Amino acid sequence: MTWTSWLIIAVVLIIFEIATPSIFFFICLAVGSVFAALAAYFGISSWIGFVIFIVTSILSLYLIRPIFKKMINKSETVNSNIDVLIGMVAVVTERITPSKIGFVKVLSEIWRAESDVELEVGEIVKIKKIDGTTLTVKK
């Protein structure tokens, strides 16, 4: 194959990668195609070009792909500012029972709260988790 054929294959593979975001498979094959194009450009035989394509593609899959996947997974994680409330203490402002949601005051704000046990007004509780606008608290 000629070096231009390998570059065309690389471009097509990059287009496939763009069409299938966050897979990072086709980009590894495109890297192999670029190296095969370099080999063809310098006059190395076609079968060695195929070997270069296969070897560099496999190396890219094992070396480059995990790095890309880590980068994309980090950017997908979105933490909210309300996560700061977990572990804080709050004061019960309206009675809470296992069957009835009540209210607690934390950082001068009133929040809906639920608990596995009965909690009376004025009790100090600790925030275990947040589900939407409802806090789960414990004694």
CYANA upper distance limits for C-alpha pairs under 8 A (distance plus 0.5 A):
  1 MET  CA      5 SER  CA      6.87
  1 MET  CA      6 TRP  CA      7.71
  1 MET  CA     40 ALA  CA      7.74
  1 MET  CA     46 SER  CA      6.37
  2 THR  CA      6 TRP  CA      7.17
  2 THR  CA     37 ALA  CA      7.78
  2 THR  CA     40 ALA  CA      6.44
  2 THR  CA     41 TYR  CA      7.91
  3 TRP  CA      7 LEU  CA      6.86
  3 TRP  CA     36 ALA  CA      7.90
  3 TRP  CA     37 ALA  CA      4.73
  3 TRP  CA     38 LEU  CA      7.24
  3 TRP  CA     39 ALA  CA      8.17
  3 TRP  CA     40 ALA  CA      5.43
  3 TRP  CA     41 TYR  CA      5.78
  4 THR  CA      8 ILE  CA      6.66
  4 THR  CA     37 ALA  CA      7.42
  5 SER  CA      9 ILE  CA      6.74
  5 SER  CA     37 ALA  CA      8.18
  6 TRP  CA     10 ALA  CA      6.70
  6 TRP  CA     33 SER  CA      5.88
  6 TRP  CA     34 VAL  CA      7.10
  6 TRP  CA     36 ALA  CA      7.02
  6 TRP  CA     37 ALA  CA      5.48
  7 LEU  CA     11 VAL  CA      6.74
  7 LEU  CA     33 SER  CA      7.07
  7 LEU  CA     34 VAL  CA      6.61
  7 LEU  CA     37 ALA  CA      6.61
  8 ILE  CA     12 VAL  CA      6.73
  9 ILE  CA     13 LEU  CA      6.64
  9 ILE  CA     30 ALA  CA      7.77
  9 ILE  CA     33 SER  CA      7.17
 10 ALA  CA     14 ILE  CA      6.71
 10 ALA  CA     29 LEU  CA      7.94
 10 ALA  CA     30 ALA  CA      4.83
 10 ALA  CA     31 VAL  CA      7.72
 10 ALA  CA     33 SER  CA      5.82
 10 ALA  CA     34 VAL  CA      6.83
 11 VAL  CA     15 ILE  CA      6.78
 11 VAL  CA     30 ALA  CA      7.73
 12 VAL  CA     16 PHE  CA      6.81
 13 LEU  CA     17 GLU  CA      6.71
 13 LEU  CA     26 PHE  CA      5.83
 13 LEU  CA     27 ILE  CA      6.98
 13 LEU  CA     29 LEU  CA      7.45
 13 LEU  CA     30 ALA  CA      6.05
 14 ILE  CA     18 ILE  CA      6.77
 14 ILE  CA     26 PHE  CA      6.95
 14 ILE  CA     27 ILE  CA      6.23
 14 ILE  CA     30 ALA  CA      6.87
 15 ILE  CA     19 ALA  CA      6.76
 16 PHE  CA     20 THR  CA      6.76
 16 PHE  CA     26 PHE  CA      6.99
 17 GLU  CA     21 PRO  CA      6.69
 17 GLU  CA     23 ILE  CA      7.80
 17 GLU  CA     24 PHE  CA      7.12
 17 GLU  CA     25 PHE  CA      7.69
 17 GLU  CA     26 PHE  CA      5.70
 17 GLU  CA     27 ILE  CA      6.51
 22 SER  CA     69 LYS  CA      7.64
 22 SER  CA     72 ILE  CA      7.53
 23 ILE  CA     69 LYS  CA      8.42
 24 PHE  CA     28 CYS  CA      7.27
 24 PHE  CA     65 ARG  CA      6.39
 24 PHE  CA     68 PHE  CA      7.59
 24 PHE  CA     69 LYS  CA      7.95
 25 PHE  CA     29 LEU  CA      7.26
 25 PHE  CA     61 LEU  CA      7.47
 25 PHE  CA     65 ARG  CA      7.73
 26 PHE  CA     30 ALA  CA      6.65
 27 ILE  CA     31 VAL  CA      6.79
 28 CYS  CA     32 GLY  CA      7.04
 28 CYS  CA     57 SER  CA      5.90
 28 CYS  CA     58 ILE  CA      8.22
 28 CYS  CA     60 SER  CA      5.61
 28 CYS  CA     61 LEU  CA      6.26
 28 CYS  CA     64 ILE  CA      7.92
 28 CYS  CA     65 ARG  CA      7.66
 29 LEU  CA     33 SER  CA      6.76
 29 LEU  CA     53 PHE  CA      8.22
 29 LEU  CA     57 SER  CA      5.47
 29 LEU  CA     60 SER  CA      8.22
 30 ALA  CA     34 VAL  CA      6.74
 30 ALA  CA     57 SER  CA      8.17
 31 VAL  CA     35 PHE  CA      6.93
 31 VAL  CA     56 THR  CA      7.54
 31 VAL  CA     57 SER  CA      6.96
 31 VAL  CA     60 SER  CA      7.72
 32 GLY  CA     36 ALA  CA      6.68
 32 GLY  CA     52 ILE  CA      7.48
 32 GLY  CA     53 PHE  CA      4.85
 32 GLY  CA     54 ILE  CA      7.15
 32 GLY  CA     55 VAL  CA      7.96
 32 GLY  CA     56 THR  CA      5.34
 32 GLY  CA     57 SER  CA      5.03
 32 GLY  CA     60 SER  CA      8.23
 33 SER  CA     37 ALA  CA      6.55
 33 SER  CA     53 PHE  CA      6.13
 33 SER  CA     57 SER  CA      8.44
 34 VAL  CA     38 LEU  CA      6.80
 35 PHE  CA     39 ALA  CA      6.82
 35 PHE  CA     52 ILE  CA      7.28
 35 PHE  CA     53 PHE  CA      7.06
 35 PHE  CA     56 THR  CA      7.81
 36 ALA  CA     40 ALA  CA      6.68
 36 ALA  CA     49 GLY  CA      5.35
 36 ALA  CA     50 PHE  CA      7.28
 36 ALA  CA     52 ILE  CA      6.22
 36 ALA  CA     53 PHE  CA      5.71
 37 ALA  CA     41 TYR  CA      6.50
 37 ALA  CA     49 GLY  CA      8.10
 38 LEU  CA     42 PHE  CA      6.89
 39 ALA  CA     43 GLY  CA      7.01
 39 ALA  CA     44 ILE  CA      5.88
 39 ALA  CA     45 SER  CA      8.49
 39 ALA  CA     49 GLY  CA      6.44
 39 ALA  CA     52 ILE  CA      8.38
 40 ALA  CA     44 ILE  CA      5.86
 40 ALA  CA     45 SER  CA      7.44
 40 ALA  CA     46 SER  CA      7.51
 40 ALA  CA     49 GLY  CA      6.95
 44 ILE  CA     48 ILE  CA      7.24
 44 ILE  CA     49 GLY  CA      7.36
 45 SER  CA     49 GLY  CA      6.86
 46 SER  CA     50 PHE  CA      6.85
 47 TRP  CA     51 VAL  CA      6.85
 48 ILE  CA     52 ILE  CA      6.59
 49 GLY  CA     53 PHE  CA      6.59
 50 PHE  CA     54 ILE  CA      6.68
 51 VAL  CA     55 VAL  CA      6.53
 52 ILE  CA     56 THR  CA      6.40
 53 PHE  CA     57 SER  CA      6.43
 54 ILE  CA     58 ILE  CA      6.66
 55 VAL  CA     59 LEU  CA      6.64
 56 THR  CA     60 SER  CA      6.42
 57 SER  CA     61 LEU  CA      6.71
 58 ILE  CA     62 TYR  CA      6.90
 59 LEU  CA     63 LEU  CA      6.32
 59 LEU  CA     64 ILE  CA      8.26
 60 SER  CA     64 ILE  CA      5.44
 60 SER  CA     65 ARG  CA      6.95
 61 LEU  CA     65 ARG  CA      5.63
 61 LEU  CA     66 PRO  CA      8.17
 62 TYR  CA     66 PRO  CA      7.36
 63 LEU  CA     67 ILE  CA      7.72
 64 ILE  CA     68 PHE  CA      6.97
 65 ARG  CA     69 LYS  CA      6.64
 66 PRO  CA     70 LYS  CA      6.64
 67 ILE  CA     71 MET  CA      6.81
 68 PHE  CA     72 ILE  CA      6.76
 69 LYS  CA     73 ASN  CA      6.56
 70 LYS  CA     74 LYS  CA      6.68
 71 MET  CA     75 SER  CA      7.01
 72 ILE  CA     76 GLU  CA      6.91
 73 ASN  CA     77 THR  CA      7.25
 79 ASN  CA     83 ASP  CA      7.68
 82 ILE  CA     86 ILE  CA      8.38
 83 ASP  CA    130 ILE  CA      8.05
 84 VAL  CA     88 MET  CA      8.39
 85 LEU  CA    127 ILE  CA      7.38
 86 ILE  CA    127 ILE  CA      5.71
 86 ILE  CA    128 LYS  CA      6.22
 86 ILE  CA    129 LYS  CA      6.26
 86 ILE  CA    130 ILE  CA      7.79
 87 GLY  CA    126 LYS  CA      6.48
 87 GLY  CA    127 ILE  CA      5.66
 87 GLY  CA    128 LYS  CA      6.61
 88 MET  CA    106 VAL  CA      8.37
 88 MET  CA    126 LYS  CA      6.24
 88 MET  CA    127 ILE  CA      6.19
 89 VAL  CA    106 VAL  CA      7.41
 89 VAL  CA    124 ILE  CA      7.12
 89 VAL  CA    125 VAL  CA      6.01
 89 VAL  CA    126 LYS  CA      4.94
 89 VAL  CA    127 ILE  CA      6.74
 90 ALA  CA    104 VAL  CA      6.54
 90 ALA  CA    105 LYS  CA      5.95
 90 ALA  CA    106 VAL  CA      5.19
 90 ALA  CA    107 LEU  CA      8.37
 90 ALA  CA    124 ILE  CA      6.27
 90 ALA  CA    125 VAL  CA      5.82
 90 ALA  CA    126 LYS  CA      6.67
 90 ALA  CA    127 ILE  CA      7.69
 91 VAL  CA    104 VAL  CA      5.81
 91 VAL  CA    105 LYS  CA      5.70
 91 VAL  CA    106 VAL  CA      7.26
 91 VAL  CA    121 VAL  CA      8.13
 91 VAL  CA    122 GLY  CA      6.22
 91 VAL  CA    123 GLU  CA      6.21
 91 VAL  CA    124 ILE  CA      5.26
 91 VAL  CA    125 VAL  CA      6.70
 92 VAL  CA     96 ILE  CA      8.31
 92 VAL  CA    102 GLY  CA      8.35
 92 VAL  CA    103 PHE  CA      6.59
 92 VAL  CA    104 VAL  CA      4.74
 92 VAL  CA    105 LYS  CA      6.89
 92 VAL  CA    119 LEU  CA      7.79
 92 VAL  CA    120 GLU  CA      7.18
 92 VAL  CA    121 VAL  CA      5.42
 92 VAL  CA    122 GLY  CA      5.67
 92 VAL  CA    123 GLU  CA      5.96
 92 VAL  CA    124 ILE  CA      7.07
 92 VAL  CA    125 VAL  CA      7.72
 93 THR  CA    102 GLY  CA      8.15
 93 THR  CA    103 PHE  CA      5.95
 93 THR  CA    104 VAL  CA      5.54
 93 THR  CA    105 LYS  CA      6.93
 93 THR  CA    121 VAL  CA      5.60
 93 THR  CA    122 GLY  CA      6.78
 94 GLU  CA    102 GLY  CA      5.62
 94 GLU  CA    103 PHE  CA      5.44
 94 GLU  CA    104 VAL  CA      7.32
 94 GLU  CA    120 GLU  CA      7.74
 94 GLU  CA    121 VAL  CA      5.98
 95 ARG  CA    102 GLY  CA      5.97
 95 ARG  CA    103 PHE  CA      7.70
 95 ARG  CA    118 GLU  CA      8.14
 95 ARG  CA    119 LEU  CA      6.33
 95 ARG  CA    120 GLU  CA      5.33
 95 ARG  CA    121 VAL  CA      5.89
 96 ILE  CA    100 LYS  CA      6.47
 96 ILE  CA    101 ILE  CA      6.10
 96 ILE  CA    102 GLY  CA      5.01
 96 ILE  CA    103 PHE  CA      7.73
 96 ILE  CA    113 ALA  CA      7.81
 96 ILE  CA    114 GLU  CA      6.83
 96 ILE  CA    115 SER  CA      7.19
 96 ILE  CA    117 VAL  CA      8.35
 96 ILE  CA    118 GLU  CA      6.16
 96 ILE  CA    119 LEU  CA      5.56
 96 ILE  CA    120 GLU  CA      7.14
 97 THR  CA    101 ILE  CA      7.21
 97 THR  CA    102 GLY  CA      8.04
 97 THR  CA    114 GLU  CA      7.77
 97 THR  CA    115 SER  CA      7.02
 97 THR  CA    116 ASP  CA      7.68
 97 THR  CA    117 VAL  CA      6.56
 97 THR  CA    118 GLU  CA      4.81
 97 THR  CA    119 LEU  CA      6.87
 98 PRO  CA    114 GLU  CA      7.42
 98 PRO  CA    115 SER  CA      6.11
 98 PRO  CA    116 ASP  CA      5.39
 98 PRO  CA    117 VAL  CA      6.18
 98 PRO  CA    118 GLU  CA      6.84
100 LYS  CA    114 GLU  CA      7.76
101 ILE  CA    112 ARG  CA      7.18
101 ILE  CA    113 ALA  CA      6.20
101 ILE  CA    114 GLU  CA      5.48
101 ILE  CA    115 SER  CA      8.35
102 GLY  CA    112 ARG  CA      6.33
102 GLY  CA    113 ALA  CA      5.80
102 GLY  CA    114 GLU  CA      6.88
103 PHE  CA    110 ILE  CA      6.99
103 PHE  CA    111 TRP  CA      5.99
103 PHE  CA    112 ARG  CA      5.05
103 PHE  CA    113 ALA  CA      5.67
104 VAL  CA    110 ILE  CA      6.12
104 VAL  CA    111 TRP  CA      5.88
104 VAL  CA    112 ARG  CA      6.98
104 VAL  CA    113 ALA  CA      6.72
105 LYS  CA    109 GLU  CA      5.87
105 LYS  CA    110 ILE  CA      4.97
105 LYS  CA    111 TRP  CA      6.74
106 VAL  CA    110 ILE  CA      6.98
106 VAL  CA    111 TRP  CA      7.90
111 TRP  CA    133 THR  CA      7.58
111 TRP  CA    134 THR  CA      7.14
111 TRP  CA    135 LEU  CA      7.42
112 ARG  CA    133 THR  CA      7.09
112 ARG  CA    134 THR  CA      5.31
112 ARG  CA    135 LEU  CA      6.63
113 ALA  CA    134 THR  CA      5.73
113 ALA  CA    135 LEU  CA      5.04
113 ALA  CA    136 THR  CA      6.16
113 ALA  CA    137 VAL  CA      7.14
114 GLU  CA    134 THR  CA      7.58
114 GLU  CA    135 LEU  CA      6.80
114 GLU  CA    136 THR  CA      5.52
114 GLU  CA    137 VAL  CA      6.75
115 SER  CA    119 LEU  CA      8.24
115 SER  CA    136 THR  CA      6.28
115 SER  CA    137 VAL  CA      5.92
115 SER  CA    138 LYS  CA      6.69
116 ASP  CA    138 LYS  CA      8.05
117 VAL  CA    138 LYS  CA      8.18
119 LEU  CA    123 GLU  CA      7.24
119 LEU  CA    139 LYS  CA      8.32
123 GLU  CA    139 LYS  CA      8.47
124 ILE  CA    139 LYS  CA      7.35
125 VAL  CA    137 VAL  CA      6.60
125 VAL  CA    138 LYS  CA      5.98
125 VAL  CA    139 LYS  CA      5.18
126 LYS  CA    137 VAL  CA      5.95
126 LYS  CA    138 LYS  CA      5.87
126 LYS  CA    139 LYS  CA      6.75
127 ILE  CA    135 LEU  CA      7.09
127 ILE  CA    136 THR  CA      6.48
127 ILE  CA    137 VAL  CA      4.94
127 ILE  CA    138 LYS  CA      7.04
128 LYS  CA    135 LEU  CA      8.00
128 LYS  CA    136 THR  CA      6.03
128 LYS  CA    137 VAL  CA      5.83
128 LYS  CA    138 LYS  CA      7.24
129 LYS  CA    135 LEU  CA      6.49
129 LYS  CA    136 THR  CA      5.74
129 LYS  CA    137 VAL  CA      7.77
130 ILE  CA    134 THR  CA      6.45
130 ILE  CA    135 LEU  CA      5.12
130 ILE  CA    136 THR  CA      6.63
131 ASP  CA    135 LEU  CA      6.80
131 ASP  CA    136 THR  CA      8.16
